[in-house]
Amino acid sequence: MNRKGVYFSFDAIIASIIFMLTVISLLSYWYSVREMVMSEDSLLSEEAQRISNLVFLPTADNEFGFALSYNTKTLNYTKIHQYADYISNNNIDLKGELYTPYETVIVFQFYEVQFGQLFLKSELTIGNSISDPKSVSKTVRIASVDNKQIAKISVLVYKS
């Protein structure tokens, strides 16, 4: 007996086409959402880098920028503390001061070299503390300070 049968029915073919279209649309949606999240993270990291570059600009009193001059990357210890006092005493928002759409915190950790090792001498935070951020970007830089210390500068930019 030789029987010829139908391998695929018409409704099975239509169901497989609908399934493939669904998978393709879900993958397309996934990649577009992923690209959107990645671009938001790159904006945060670019902003953190921009603000960390501003730290190394020489400026007038009560302005952001702490370098001694354009030729050297040595930071002015007194100016850092004066600016931190200015921000905290006048209740100034660092977000507006730096012209950024994101919340910003800058942490200075001052180290002293003794017997060939680094010891944390003091820490200074400029800006409000982070509470429940959606995403954070952190840039860390090292600089010398005019009082013979080494500073670790952490710039945290976050979206709340």
DSSP file (Angstrom, degrees, kcal/mol; ACC not computed):
  #  RESIDUE AA STRUCTURE BP1 BP2  ACC     N-H-->O    O-->H-N    N-H-->O    O-->H-N    TCO  KAPPA ALPHA  PHI   PSI    X-CA   Y-CA   Z-CA
    1    1 A M              0   0    0      0, 0.0     2,-0.7     0, 0.0     0, 0.0   0.000 360.0 360.0 360.0 121.5    0.0    0.0    0.0
    2    2 A N        -     0   0    0      2,-0.0     2,-0.4     0, 0.0     0, 0.0  -0.907 360.0-178.9-104.8 108.5    1.4    3.3   -1.1
    3    3 A R        -     0   0    0     -2,-0.7     2,-0.6     2,-0.0     0, 0.0  -0.908  15.6-155.3-111.7 138.1   -0.2    6.1    0.8
    4    4 A K        -     0   0    0     -2,-0.4     2,-0.2     2,-0.0    -2,-0.0  -0.953  21.7-176.9-108.8 123.5    0.6    9.7    0.2
    5    5 A G        -     0   0    0     -2,-0.6     2,-0.6     0, 0.0    -2,-0.0  -0.648  32.1 -99.6-115.7 172.9   -0.1   11.9    3.2
    6    6 A V        -     0   0    0     -2,-0.2     3,-0.1     1,-0.2    -2,-0.0  -0.825  25.0-164.7 -93.7 122.6    0.1   15.6    4.0
    7    7 A Y  S    S+     0   0    0     -2,-0.6     2,-0.4     1,-0.2    -1,-0.2   0.929  76.2  21.8 -74.5 -45.6    3.2   16.4    5.9
    8    8 A F  S    S-     0   0    0      4,-0.0    -1,-0.2     3,-0.0     2,-0.2  -0.975  74.4-140.1-126.5 136.2    2.1   19.9    7.1
    9    9 A S     >  -     0   0    0     -2,-0.4     4,-1.7    -3,-0.1     3,-0.2  -0.526  28.7-111.0 -88.6 163.8   -1.4   21.2    7.4
   10   10 A F  H  > S+     0   0    0      1,-0.2     4,-2.0     2,-0.2     5,-0.2   0.882 117.2  51.9 -62.6 -40.5   -2.4   24.7    6.5
   11   11 A D  H  > S+     0   0    0      1,-0.2     4,-2.1     2,-0.2    -1,-0.2   0.821 106.8  54.0 -69.5 -30.0   -3.0   25.8   10.1
   12   12 A A  H  > S+     0   0    0     -3,-0.2     4,-2.1     2,-0.2    -1,-0.2   0.877 108.4  49.6 -68.9 -37.3    0.4   24.4   11.2
   13   13 A I  H  X S+     0   0    0     -4,-1.7     4,-1.9     2,-0.2    -2,-0.2   0.925 112.4  46.8 -66.5 -45.0    2.1   26.5    8.5
   14   14 A I  H  X S+     0   0    0     -4,-2.0     4,-2.4     1,-0.2    -2,-0.2   0.902 111.5  51.8 -64.1 -41.4    0.2   29.7    9.6
   15   15 A A  H  X S+     0   0    0     -4,-2.1     4,-2.3     1,-0.2    -1,-0.2   0.892 109.2  49.6 -63.4 -40.3    1.0   29.0   13.3
   16   16 A S  H  X S+     0   0    0     -4,-2.1     4,-2.2     2,-0.2    -1,-0.2   0.866 110.5  50.7 -68.6 -34.3    4.7   28.6   12.6
   17   17 A I  H  X S+     0   0    0     -4,-1.9     4,-2.3     2,-0.2    -2,-0.2   0.924 111.4  47.6 -66.5 -43.9    4.7   31.9   10.6
   18   18 A I  H  X S+     0   0    0     -4,-2.4     4,-2.2     1,-0.2    -2,-0.2   0.899 111.3  51.8 -63.1 -40.7    3.0   33.7   13.5
   19   19 A F  H  X S+     0   0    0     -4,-2.3     4,-2.4     2,-0.2    -2,-0.2   0.922 110.0  48.4 -61.3 -44.9    5.5   32.2   15.9
   20   20 A M  H  X S+     0   0    0     -4,-2.2     4,-2.4     1,-0.2    -2,-0.2   0.901 111.0  50.3 -64.4 -40.9    8.4   33.4   13.8
   21   21 A L  H  X S+     0   0    0     -4,-2.3     4,-2.3     2,-0.2    -1,-0.2   0.884 110.8  50.3 -64.1 -38.4    7.0   36.9   13.6
   22   22 A T  H  X S+     0   0    0     -4,-2.2     4,-2.4     2,-0.2    -2,-0.2   0.923 111.0  47.9 -65.0 -45.4    6.4   37.0   17.3
   23   23 A V  H  X S+     0   0    0     -4,-2.4     4,-2.4     1,-0.2    -2,-0.2   0.913 112.6  49.1 -62.2 -43.2   10.0   35.9   18.0
   24   24 A I  H  X S+     0   0    0     -4,-2.4     4,-2.3     1,-0.2    -1,-0.2   0.908 111.7  48.2 -64.5 -42.2   11.4   38.5   15.6
   25   25 A S  H  X S+     0   0    0     -4,-2.3     4,-2.3     2,-0.2    -1,-0.2   0.891 111.9  49.6 -67.9 -38.0    9.3   41.3   17.1
   26   26 A L  H  X S+     0   0    0     -4,-2.4     4,-2.5     2,-0.2    -2,-0.2   0.909 111.9  48.1 -65.7 -41.9   10.4   40.3   20.7
   27   27 A L  H  X S+     0   0    0     -4,-2.4     4,-2.4     2,-0.2     5,-0.2   0.904 111.1  51.0 -63.9 -40.9   14.1   40.3   19.7
   28   28 A S  H  X S+     0   0    0     -4,-2.3     4,-1.9     1,-0.2    -2,-0.2   0.923 111.7  47.2 -62.0 -44.6   13.7   43.6   18.0
   29   29 A Y  H  X S+     0   0    0     -4,-2.3     4,-2.3     2,-0.2     5,-0.2   0.912 111.0  52.3 -62.6 -43.2   12.1   45.1   21.1
   30   30 A W  H  X S+     0   0    0     -4,-2.5     4,-2.3     1,-0.2    -2,-0.2   0.917 110.5  46.5 -60.5 -45.9   14.8   43.6   23.3
   31   31 A Y  H  X S+     0   0    0     -4,-2.4     4,-2.1     1,-0.2    -1,-0.2   0.858 111.4  51.4 -69.1 -34.3   17.7   45.0   21.3
   32   32 A S  H  X S+     0   0    0     -4,-1.9     4,-1.8    -5,-0.2    -1,-0.2   0.903 112.0  46.7 -68.6 -39.8   16.1   48.5   21.1
   33   33 A V  H  X S+     0   0    0     -4,-2.3     4,-2.2     2,-0.2    -2,-0.2   0.902 111.7  51.8 -66.3 -40.8   15.6   48.6   24.9
   34   34 A R  H  X S+     0   0    0     -4,-2.3     4,-2.4     1,-0.2    -2,-0.2   0.902 109.3  49.6 -62.5 -41.8   19.2   47.4   25.4
   35   35 A E  H  X S+     0   0    0     -4,-2.1     4,-2.3     2,-0.2    -1,-0.2   0.879 109.4  52.3 -64.7 -37.8   20.5   50.1   23.2
   36   36 A M  H  X S+     0   0    0     -4,-1.8     4,-1.8     2,-0.2    -2,-0.2   0.913 111.5  45.8 -65.2 -42.4   18.5   52.7   25.0
   37   37 A V  H  X S+     0   0    0     -4,-2.2     4,-2.1     1,-0.2    -2,-0.2   0.901 112.8  50.4 -66.8 -41.3   19.9   51.6   28.4
   38   38 A M  H  X S+     0   0    0     -4,-2.4     4,-2.0     1,-0.2    -2,-0.2   0.879 109.3  50.8 -66.5 -37.0   23.5   51.5   27.1
   39   39 A S  H  X S+     0   0    0     -4,-2.3     4,-1.8     2,-0.2    -1,-0.2   0.876 109.2  51.6 -69.1 -35.2   23.2   55.0   25.6
   40   40 A E  H  X S+     0   0    0     -4,-1.8     4,-1.9     2,-0.2    -2,-0.2   0.904 110.2  49.2 -65.0 -41.4   21.9   56.3   29.0
   41   41 A D  H  X S+     0   0    0     -4,-2.1     4,-2.2     1,-0.2    -2,-0.2   0.879 109.5  51.5 -65.1 -37.4   24.9   54.7   30.8
   42   42 A S  H  X S+     0   0    0     -4,-2.0     4,-2.3     2,-0.2    -1,-0.2   0.857 107.3  53.3 -69.5 -33.0   27.3   56.2   28.3
   43   43 A L  H  X S+     0   0    0     -4,-1.8     4,-2.1     2,-0.2    -1,-0.2   0.906 109.5  49.1 -64.7 -40.6   25.8   59.6   28.9
   44   44 A L  H  X S+     0   0    0     -4,-1.9     4,-2.3     2,-0.2    -2,-0.2   0.924 112.2  47.1 -63.3 -44.4   26.3   59.2   32.6
   45   45 A S  H  X S+     0   0    0     -4,-2.2     4,-2.1     1,-0.2    -2,-0.2   0.871 111.1  51.6 -68.6 -35.2   30.0   58.1   32.1
   46   46 A E  H  X S+     0   0    0     -4,-2.3     4,-2.3     2,-0.2    -1,-0.2   0.898 110.8  48.8 -65.1 -39.1   30.6   61.0   29.8
   47   47 A E  H  X S+     0   0    0     -4,-2.1     4,-2.4     2,-0.2    -2,-0.2   0.896 110.0  50.9 -67.8 -40.2   29.2   63.4   32.3
   48   48 A A  H  X S+     0   0    0     -4,-2.3     4,-2.1     1,-0.2    -1,-0.2   0.898 111.6  48.2 -62.9 -39.9   31.3   61.9   35.1
   49   49 A Q  H  X S+     0   0    0     -4,-2.1     4,-1.8     2,-0.2    -2,-0.2   0.901 110.3  51.7 -66.4 -41.5   34.4   62.3   32.9
   50   50 A R  H  X S+     0   0    0     -4,-2.3     4,-1.5     1,-0.2    -2,-0.2   0.922 111.7  46.3 -61.2 -45.0   33.5   65.9   32.1
   51   51 A I  H  X S+     0   0    0     -4,-2.4     4,-1.1     1,-0.2    -1,-0.2   0.886 109.8  53.4 -67.9 -38.0   33.1   66.8   35.7
   52   52 A S  H  X S+     0   0    0     -4,-2.1     4,-0.5     1,-0.2    -1,-0.2   0.832 107.3  52.7 -66.5 -29.6   36.4   65.1   36.7
   53   53 A N  H >< S+     0   0    0     -4,-1.8     3,-0.9     1,-0.2    -1,-0.2   0.852 102.9  58.4 -69.9 -34.1   38.1   67.2   34.0
   54   54 A L  H >< S+     0   0    0     -4,-1.5     3,-1.7     1,-0.2    12,-0.2   0.799  93.3  67.5 -65.1 -28.0   36.7   70.3   35.6
   55   55 A V  H 3< S+     0   0    0     -4,-1.1    11,-2.6     1,-0.3    12,-0.3   0.848  97.6  54.2 -58.3 -33.2   38.4   69.4   38.8
   56   56 A F  T << S+     0   0    0     -3,-0.9    -1,-0.3    -4,-0.5    -2,-0.2   0.130  86.4 103.2 -93.9  20.1   41.8   70.1   37.1
   57   57 A L  S <  S-     0   0    0     -3,-1.7    10,-1.1    16,-0.0     2,-0.5  -0.847  71.0-128.4 -99.8 138.7   40.9   73.6   35.9
   58   58 A P        +     0   0    0      0, 0.0     2,-0.3     0, 0.0     8,-0.1  -0.749  43.1 159.7 -82.9 129.7   42.3   76.6   37.7
   59   59 A T        -     0   0    0      6,-0.5     3,-0.1    -2,-0.5     6,-0.1  -0.822  39.7 -84.2-139.6 177.9   39.5   79.1   38.6
   60   60 A A    >   -     0   0    0     -2,-0.3     3,-1.1     1,-0.2    -1,-0.1  -0.176  66.1 -63.7 -77.0 175.8   38.7   82.0   40.9
   61   61 A D  T 3  S+     0   0    0      1,-0.2    -1,-0.2     3,-0.0     3,-0.1  -0.264 120.3  17.6 -61.9 149.1   37.4   81.6   44.5
   62   62 A N  T 3  S+     0   0    0      1,-0.2     2,-0.3    17,-0.1    -1,-0.2   0.717 102.8 110.5  58.7  25.6   34.0   79.9   45.0
   63   63 A E  S <  S-     0   0    0     -3,-1.1     2,-0.3     2,-0.2    -1,-0.2  -0.918  78.2 -99.7-122.5 154.6   34.1   78.4   41.5
   64   64 A F  S    S+     0   0    0     -2,-0.3     2,-0.1    33,-0.2    -4,-0.1  -0.573  83.4  77.8 -77.8 132.4   34.6   74.8   40.6
   65   65 A G        -     0   0    0     -2,-0.3    -6,-0.5    -6,-0.1   -10,-0.2  -0.099  46.6-167.8 132.5 127.6   38.1   73.9   39.6
   66   66 A F        +     0   0    0    -11,-2.6    10,-3.1   -12,-0.2   -10,-0.2   0.321  40.1 122.2-128.8   7.9   41.0   73.3   41.9
   67   67 A A  B     -A   75   0A   0    -10,-1.1    -8,-0.3   -12,-0.3     8,-0.2  -0.393  59.2-134.0 -74.8 152.7   44.3   73.2   39.9
   68   68 A L  S    S-     0   0    0      6,-2.4     2,-0.3     1,-0.2    -1,-0.1   0.875  81.1 -20.6 -72.4 -37.8   47.1   75.6   40.7
   69   69 A S        -     0   0    0      3,-0.6     3,-0.3     5,-0.3    -1,-0.2  -0.957  65.3 -99.9-158.6 173.8   47.6   76.4   37.0
   70   70 A Y  S    S+     0   0    0     -2,-0.3    -1,-0.0     1,-0.2    -2,-0.0   0.759 117.8  57.3 -71.5 -24.0   47.0   75.1   33.5
   71   71 A N  S    S+     0   0    0      2,-0.0     2,-0.3    -3,-0.0    -1,-0.2   0.723 107.6  46.5 -82.1 -21.8   50.6   73.8   33.3
   72   72 A T        -     0   0    0     -3,-0.3    -3,-0.6     2,-0.1    -4,-0.1  -0.896  63.9-147.2-123.0 150.9   50.5   71.6   36.4
   73   73 A K        +     0   0    0     -2,-0.3    71,-0.5    -6,-0.1     2,-0.4   0.014  58.7 126.8-101.9  25.6   47.9   69.1   37.5
   74   74 A T        -     0   0    0     69,-0.1    -6,-2.4    -5,-0.1    -5,-0.3  -0.706  53.9-136.4 -84.8 134.3   48.6   69.8   41.2
   75   75 A L  B     -Ab  67 145A   0     69,-2.8    71,-2.5    -2,-0.4     2,-0.8  -0.611  11.5-119.4 -94.6 151.7   45.5   70.7   43.2
   76   76 A N     >  -     0   0    0    -10,-3.1     4,-1.8    -2,-0.2     5,-0.1  -0.805  19.8-162.7 -91.4 110.2   45.1   73.4   45.7
   77   77 A Y  H  > S+     0   0    0     -2,-0.8     4,-1.8     1,-0.2    -1,-0.2   0.889  88.6  50.2 -61.2 -43.1   44.2   71.9   49.1
   78   78 A T  H  > S+     0   0    0      1,-0.2     4,-2.5     2,-0.2    -1,-0.2   0.904 109.2  51.1 -64.5 -42.4   42.9   75.1   50.6
   79   79 A K  H  > S+     0   0    0      2,-0.2     4,-2.5     1,-0.2    -1,-0.2   0.860 106.2  55.1 -66.2 -35.4   40.7   75.9   47.6
   80   80 A I  H  X S+     0   0    0     -4,-1.8     4,-2.1     2,-0.2    -1,-0.2   0.941 112.4  42.8 -61.5 -46.9   39.1   72.4   47.8
   81   81 A H  H  X S+     0   0    0     -4,-1.8     4,-2.3     2,-0.2    -2,-0.2   0.879 113.1  52.2 -68.8 -37.9   38.2   72.9   51.4
   82   82 A Q  H  X S+     0   0    0     -4,-2.5     4,-2.4     2,-0.2    -2,-0.2   0.907 111.1  47.5 -63.7 -41.0   37.0   76.5   50.8
   83   83 A Y  H  X S+     0   0    0     -4,-2.5     4,-2.5     2,-0.2    -2,-0.2   0.902 110.5  51.4 -68.3 -40.2   34.7   75.3   48.0
   84   84 A A  H  X S+     0   0    0     -4,-2.1     4,-2.3    -5,-0.2     5,-0.2   0.911 112.5  46.5 -62.4 -42.1   33.3   72.5   50.0
   85   85 A D  H  X S+     0   0    0     -4,-2.3     4,-3.1     2,-0.2     5,-0.3   0.903 111.1  52.8 -65.0 -41.0   32.5   74.9   52.9
   86   86 A Y  H  X S+     0   0    0     -4,-2.4     4,-1.7     2,-0.2     6,-0.2   0.913 111.9  45.2 -60.0 -45.0   31.0   77.4   50.3
   87   87 A I  H  <>S+     0   0    0     -4,-2.5     5,-2.1     2,-0.2     4,-0.4   0.926 119.0  40.8 -66.0 -46.2   28.7   74.7   48.9
   88   88 A S  H ><5S+     0   0    0     -4,-2.3     3,-0.5    -5,-0.2    -2,-0.2   0.896 115.9  48.2 -74.0 -39.5   27.6   73.3   52.3
   89   89 A N  H 3<5S+     0   0    0     -4,-3.1    -1,-0.2     1,-0.2    -2,-0.2   0.850 118.1  40.2 -70.2 -34.0   27.2   76.7   54.1
   90   90 A N  T 3<5S-     0   0    0     -4,-1.7    -1,-0.2    -5,-0.3    -2,-0.2   0.384 105.6-126.7 -95.8   3.3   25.2   78.3   51.3
   91   91 A N  T < 5 +     0   0    0     -3,-0.5     2,-0.4    -4,-0.4    -3,-0.2   0.908  45.8 173.5  52.5  48.1   23.1   75.1   50.7
   92   92 A I      < -     0   0    0     -5,-2.1     2,-0.5    -6,-0.2    -1,-0.2  -0.699  33.3-123.7 -90.9 137.1   24.0   75.2   47.0
   93   93 A D     >  -     0   0    0     -2,-0.4     4,-1.9     1,-0.2     3,-0.4  -0.691  10.4-151.4 -81.2 122.9   23.0   72.3   44.7
   94   94 A L  H  > S+     0   0    0     -2,-0.5     4,-2.0     1,-0.2    -1,-0.2   0.797  93.4  65.7 -64.9 -28.6   26.0   70.8   43.0
   95   95 A K  H  4>S+     0   0    0      1,-0.2     5,-2.2     2,-0.2     4,-0.3   0.920 108.5  37.7 -59.2 -46.4   23.8   69.8   40.1
   96   96 A G  H >45S+     0   0    0     -3,-0.4     3,-0.7     3,-0.2    -1,-0.2   0.847 112.8  57.8 -74.3 -34.8   23.1   73.4   39.2
   97   97 A E  H 3<5S+     0   0    0     -4,-1.9    -2,-0.2     1,-0.2    -1,-0.2   0.843 113.6  38.4 -64.5 -34.4   26.6   74.6   40.0
   98   98 A L  T 3<5S-     0   0    0     -4,-2.0    -1,-0.2    -5,-0.1    -2,-0.2   0.376 107.5-123.3 -99.0   3.0   28.1   72.1   37.5
   99   99 A Y  T < 5 +     0   0    0     -3,-0.7    -3,-0.2    -4,-0.3    -4,-0.1   0.935  63.2 138.6  54.4  52.4   25.3   72.5   34.8
  100  100 A T      < -     0   0    0     -5,-2.2    -1,-0.2     2,-0.2    -2,-0.1  -0.947  57.7-140.8-125.5 147.0   24.5   68.9   34.7
  101  101 A P  S    S+     0   0    0      0, 0.0     2,-0.3     0, 0.0    -6,-0.1   0.500  83.2  75.4 -81.1  -2.1   21.1   67.1   34.6
  102  102 A Y  S    S-     0   0    0     -7,-0.1     2,-0.2    57,-0.1    57,-0.2  -0.752  89.2-104.0-112.5 155.3   22.3   64.4   37.0
  103  103 A E  E     -C  158   0B   0     55,-1.7    55,-2.5    -2,-0.3     2,-0.4  -0.515  43.0-159.6 -71.7 144.6   22.9   64.3   40.7
  104  104 A T  E     -C  157   0B   0     53,-0.2    24,-0.5    -2,-0.2     2,-0.4  -0.983  19.6-176.8-136.2 139.7   26.7   64.5   41.5
  105  105 A V  E     -C  156   0B   0     51,-2.4    51,-3.2    -2,-0.4     2,-0.5  -1.000   8.6-164.1-131.8 133.8   28.9   63.6   44.5
  106  106 A I  E     -CD 155 126B   0     20,-2.9    20,-3.2    -2,-0.4     2,-0.5  -0.980   4.7-166.4-121.3 125.3   32.6   64.3   44.5
  107  107 A V  E     -CD 154 125B   0     47,-2.7    47,-2.7    -2,-0.5     2,-0.5  -0.948   2.4-164.6-116.1 122.8   34.8   62.5   47.1
  108  108 A F  E     -CD 153 124B   0     16,-3.4    16,-3.0    -2,-0.5     2,-0.5  -0.926   3.1-170.3-104.2 124.5   38.3   63.6   47.8
  109  109 A Q  E     -CD 152 123B   0     43,-2.2    43,-2.7    -2,-0.5     2,-0.5  -0.972  10.4-154.2-114.8 119.2   40.5   61.2   49.8
  110  110 A F  E     -CD 151 122B   0     12,-2.9    11,-3.2    -2,-0.5    12,-1.5  -0.823  11.6-168.1 -99.5 124.3   43.8   62.7   50.9
  111  111 A Y  E     -CD 150 120B   0     39,-3.7    39,-2.4    -2,-0.5     2,-0.4  -0.839   9.1-151.5-112.8 147.3   46.7   60.3   51.4
  112  112 A E  E     - D   0 119B   0      7,-2.8     7,-2.4    -2,-0.3     2,-0.6  -0.940  16.3-130.8-116.0 139.8   50.0   60.9   53.0
  113  113 A V  E     + D   0 118B   0     35,-0.4     2,-0.4    -2,-0.4     5,-0.2  -0.811  33.4 166.5 -94.0 120.8   53.2   58.9   52.1
  114  114 A Q  E >   - D   0 117B   0      3,-2.7     3,-1.7    -2,-0.6    -2,-0.0  -0.987  68.6 -12.7-136.5 126.1   55.0   57.5   55.1
  115  115 A F  T 3  S-     0   0    0     -2,-0.4     3,-0.1     1,-0.3    -1,-0.1   0.849 128.1 -54.4  54.7  38.2   57.8   55.0   54.9
  116  116 A G  T 3  S+     0   0    0      1,-0.2     2,-0.3     0, 0.0    -1,-0.3   0.561 118.6 101.7  77.2   8.7   56.9   54.2   51.3
  117  117 A Q  E <  S-D  114   0B   0     -3,-1.7    -3,-2.7    -5,-0.0     2,-0.4  -0.907  70.2-119.3-124.8 154.4   53.2   53.5   52.0
  118  118 A L  E     -D  113   0B   0     -2,-0.3     2,-0.4    -5,-0.2    -5,-0.2  -0.768  26.1-171.8 -92.9 133.3   50.0   55.5   51.6
  119  119 A F  E     -D  112   0B   0     -7,-2.4    -7,-2.8    -2,-0.4     2,-0.4  -0.992  28.5-118.1-125.1 131.5   47.9   56.3   54.6
  120  120 A L  E     +D  111   0B   0     -2,-0.4    -9,-0.3    -9,-0.2     3,-0.1  -0.531  34.6 174.3 -68.0 119.1   44.5   57.9   54.4
  121  121 A K  E     -     0   0B   0    -11,-3.2     2,-0.3    -2,-0.4   -10,-0.2   0.870  58.9 -17.5 -94.8 -46.1   44.7   61.2   56.2
  122  122 A S  E     -D  110   0B   0    -12,-1.5   -12,-2.9     2,-0.0     2,-0.4  -0.979  51.3-143.8-156.8 165.6   41.3   62.7   55.5
  123  123 A E  E     -D  109   0B   0     -2,-0.3     2,-0.4   -14,-0.2   -14,-0.2  -0.998  11.4-170.0-137.7 138.9   38.2   62.5   53.3
  124  124 A L  E     -D  108   0B   0    -16,-3.0   -16,-3.4    -2,-0.4     2,-0.5  -0.997   4.6-161.4-133.9 129.5   36.1   65.3   52.0
  125  125 A T  E     -D  107   0B   0     -2,-0.4     2,-0.5   -18,-0.2   -18,-0.2  -0.944   1.2-166.6-115.1 129.2   32.7   64.9   50.3
  126  126 A I  E     +D  106   0B   0    -20,-3.2   -20,-2.9    -2,-0.5     2,-0.1  -0.966  58.3  22.8-112.6 125.4   31.1   67.6   48.1
  127  127 A G  S    S-     0   0    0     -2,-0.5     2,-0.2   -22,-0.2   -22,-0.2  -0.400  97.7 -50.4 109.8 171.6   27.5   67.1   47.2
  128  128 A N        -     0   0    0    -24,-0.5    -2,-0.1    -2,-0.1     3,-0.1  -0.497  61.1-101.8 -81.9 150.3   24.6   65.1   48.6
  129  129 A S        -     0   0    0     -2,-0.2     2,-0.4     1,-0.1    -1,-0.1  -0.339  40.9-102.3 -70.2 153.8   24.9   61.4   49.5
  130  130 A I        -     0   0    0     -2,-0.0     2,-0.4   -27,-0.0    -1,-0.1  -0.611  38.7-177.8 -80.8 129.2   23.4   58.9   47.1
  131  131 A S        -     0   0    0     -2,-0.4    -3,-0.0     1,-0.1    -1,-0.0  -0.940  64.9 -27.2-132.6 113.1   20.1   57.4   48.1
  132  132 A D  S    S-     0   0    0     -2,-0.4     2,-0.1     1,-0.1    -1,-0.1   0.932  77.3-170.2  54.5  60.2   18.5   54.7   45.9
  133  133 A P        -     0   0    0      0, 0.0    27,-0.2     0, 0.0     3,-0.1  -0.449  25.3-144.5 -78.6 153.8   19.9   55.6   42.5
  134  134 A K  S    S-     0   0    0     25,-3.2     2,-0.3     1,-0.4    26,-0.2   0.877  85.3  -3.2 -79.9 -42.1   18.6   54.1   39.2
  135  135 A S  E     -E  159   0B   0     24,-1.2    24,-2.5     2,-0.0     2,-0.4  -0.991  67.0-160.9-151.5 149.7   22.1   54.1   37.7
  136  136 A V  E     -E  158   0B   0     -2,-0.3     2,-0.4    22,-0.2    22,-0.2  -0.972   4.9-165.8-133.5 141.9   25.5   55.3   38.7
  137  137 A S  E     -E  157   0B   0     20,-2.7    20,-2.8    -2,-0.4     2,-0.4  -0.999  12.4-165.0-126.3 134.9   28.7   56.1   36.8
  138  138 A K  E     -E  156   0B   0     -2,-0.4     2,-0.4    18,-0.2    18,-0.2  -0.969   8.1-172.6-125.5 131.4   32.0   56.6   38.7
  139  139 A T  E     -E  155   0B   0     16,-2.3    16,-3.1    -2,-0.4     2,-0.4  -0.988   8.8-163.7-120.8 131.1   35.2   58.1   37.5
  140  140 A V  E     +E  154   0B   0     -2,-0.4     2,-0.3    14,-0.2    14,-0.2  -0.953  10.7 174.6-119.0 132.4   38.3   57.9   39.7
  141  141 A R  E     -E  153   0B   0     12,-2.6    12,-3.5    -2,-0.4     2,-0.4  -0.954  20.4-140.4-134.1 154.9   41.4   60.1   39.2
  142  142 A I  E     +E  152   0B   0     -2,-0.3     2,-0.3    10,-0.2    10,-0.2  -0.924  26.4 168.0-115.7 138.9   44.6   60.5   41.1
  143  143 A A  E     -E  151   0B   0      8,-2.5     8,-3.3    -2,-0.4     2,-0.3  -0.974  33.5-114.9-145.6 158.9   46.3   63.9   41.7
  144  144 A S  E     -E  150   0B   0    -71,-0.5   -69,-2.8    -2,-0.3     2,-0.3  -0.691  29.4-143.7 -90.4 152.7   49.1   65.5   43.7
  145  145 A V  B >   -b   75   0A   0      4,-2.5     3,-1.3    -2,-0.3     4,-0.5  -0.872  21.1-116.8-117.9 150.6   48.1   68.2   46.2
  146  146 A D  T 3  S+     0   0    0    -71,-2.5   -70,-0.1    -2,-0.3    -1,-0.1   0.639 110.2  63.9 -65.5 -13.5   50.1   71.3   47.0
  147  147 A N  T 3  S-     0   0    0      2,-0.0    -1,-0.3     1,-0.0     3,-0.1   0.002 124.5 -96.3 -98.5  29.8   50.7   70.2   50.6
  148  148 A K  S <  S+     0   0    0     -3,-1.3   -35,-0.4     1,-0.2     2,-0.2   0.757  87.8 121.5  66.8  28.5   52.7   67.1   49.5
  149  149 A Q        -     0   0    0     -4,-0.5    -4,-2.5   -37,-0.1     2,-0.4  -0.667  59.7-125.2-109.9 171.2   49.7   64.7   49.7
  150  150 A I  E     -CE 111 144B   0    -39,-2.4   -39,-3.7    -2,-0.2     2,-0.4  -0.962  23.4-154.0-116.2 136.6   48.2   62.5   47.1
  151  151 A A  E     -CE 110 143B   0     -8,-3.3    -8,-2.5    -2,-0.4     2,-0.6  -0.921   9.8-156.1-116.1 136.4   44.4   62.8   46.4
  152  152 A K  E     -CE 109 142B   0    -43,-2.7   -43,-2.2    -2,-0.4     2,-0.6  -0.953  18.2-160.8-104.6 117.7   42.1   60.2   45.0
  153  153 A I  E     -CE 108 141B   0    -12,-3.5   -12,-2.6    -2,-0.6     2,-0.5  -0.894   7.3-171.3-107.4 120.5   39.2   62.0   43.4
  154  154 A S  E     -CE 107 140B   0    -47,-2.7   -47,-2.7    -2,-0.6     2,-0.6  -0.950   3.3-166.0-112.0 119.8   36.0   59.9   42.9
  155  155 A V  E     -CE 106 139B   0    -16,-3.1   -16,-2.3    -2,-0.5     2,-0.6  -0.930   6.0-169.6-106.6 117.6   33.2   61.6   40.8
  156  156 A L  E     -CE 105 138B   0    -51,-3.2   -51,-2.4    -2,-0.6     2,-0.5  -0.937   4.4-176.1-110.4 121.5   29.9   59.8   41.1
  157  157 A V  E     +CE 104 137B   0    -20,-2.8   -20,-2.7    -2,-0.6     2,-0.4  -0.972  13.5 176.7-116.3 128.6   27.1   60.9   38.7
  158  158 A Y  E     -CE 103 136B   0    -55,-2.5   -55,-1.7    -2,-0.5     2,-0.6  -0.963  29.7-137.4-139.1 152.2   23.8   59.2   39.2
  159  159 A K  E       E   0 135B   0    -24,-2.5   -25,-3.2    -2,-0.4   -24,-1.2  -0.921 360.0 360.0-105.7 124.0   20.3   59.3   37.9
  160  160 A S              0   0    0     -2,-0.6    -1,-0.1   -27,-0.2   -58,-0.0   0.432 360.0 360.0-103.9 360.0   17.6   59.1   40.6
